[in-house]
Amino acid sequence: MANHAKKIPTQHIIGFVLSLVLTVIAAWTAVGSDLSTNWIIIIIMLLAVIQAGIQLIMFMHIVERESQNGHVPWNMMFHGFVAAAIVVAGSLFVMVYAF
């Protein structure tokens, strides 16, 4: 059971600050560095994967086994990925065939 007497959400603050730091690093990499385009893309994609992991752990509570209502976070993630894949596939279809 979670401790409801806690006033400051330290885990959320740490996750938010880490996300801000990774965003600033990605922006600096794109704007201020002298790296080649390939390296910039690789670094930004790596930072995006790290930030997605931070979001899942710190905000989406993916490390929890099961909540009190009985839903499992992995089930929700699967359905989110399916919905995102449908949206991306539909968008690509529309863009390719110019509807």
C-alpha positions in Angstrom: 0.0 0.0 0.0 1.3 3.4 -0.9 2.3 5.9 1.8 -0.4 8.7 1.5 1.1 10.9 4.2 3.9 11.9 1.9 3.5 15.5 0.8 6.2 15.9 -1.9 6.2 13.5 -4.9 10.0 13.1 -5.1 9.9 10.3 -7.7 7.8 12.5 -10.0 10.1 15.5 -9.5 13.2 13.4 -10.2 11.6 12.0 -13.4 10.6 15.5 -14.5 14.1 16.9 -14.0 15.7 14.0 -15.7 13.3 14.4 -18.7 14.2 18.1 -18.9 17.9 17.4 -18.8 17.6 14.8 -21.6 15.5 17.2 -23.6 18.1 20.0 -23.2 20.9 17.6 -24.2 19.0 16.5 -27.3 18.3 20.2 -28.3 21.9 21.1 -27.8 23.0 18.1 -29.9 20.7 19.2 -32.7 21.5 22.9 -32.6 24.9 23.5 -31.0 27.1 20.6 -31.8 29.4 20.1 -34.8 28.6 16.4 -35.2 27.5 14.9 -38.5 23.8 14.4 -39.2 24.1 10.6 -38.7 25.6 11.0 -35.2 23.0 13.6 -34.3 20.2 11.3 -35.2 21.8 8.4 -33.4 22.3 10.4 -30.2 18.7 11.9 -30.3 17.2 8.4 -30.8 19.3 7.0 -27.9 18.2 9.9 -25.7 14.6 9.3 -26.7 14.8 5.6 -25.7 16.3 6.6 -22.3 13.6 9.2 -21.8 10.8 6.7 -22.7 12.3 4.4 -20.1 12.3 7.1 -17.5 8.7 8.0 -18.3 7.6 4.4 -18.0 9.3 3.8 -14.7 8.8 7.1 -13.0 5.4 8.2 -14.2 3.6 5.2 -15.7 4.6 2.9 -12.8 5.6 0.0 -15.1 7.5 -1.6 -12.2 4.3 -2.3 -10.3 3.0 -5.9 -10.7 -0.7 -5.2 -10.4 -2.7 -2.2 -9.2 -5.6 -2.4 -6.7 -8.2 -2.4 -9.5 -6.6 -5.5 -11.1 -5.2 -4.1 -14.3 -1.6 -4.8 -15.3 0.4 -2.0 -16.8 1.8 -4.3 -19.5 -1.7 -4.9 -20.8 -2.3 -1.2 -21.2 1.1 -0.7 -22.9 0.3 -3.4 -25.4 -3.0 -1.8 -26.3 -1.3 1.6 -26.5 1.3 0.2 -28.9 -1.4 -1.4 -31.1 -3.4 1.9 -31.2 -0.2 3.8 -32.1 0.7 1.3 -34.8 -2.8 1.7 -36.3 -2.5 5.5 -36.3 0.9 5.4 -37.9 -0.1 2.8 -40.5 -3.2 4.8 -41.4 -1.2 8.0 -41.6 1.4 6.5 -43.9 -1.3 5.0 -46.1 -3.0 8.4 -46.5 0.3 10.1 -47.2 1.5 7.5 -49.7 -1.7 7.3 -51.7 -2.6 11.0 -51.3 -6.1 10.7 -50.2 
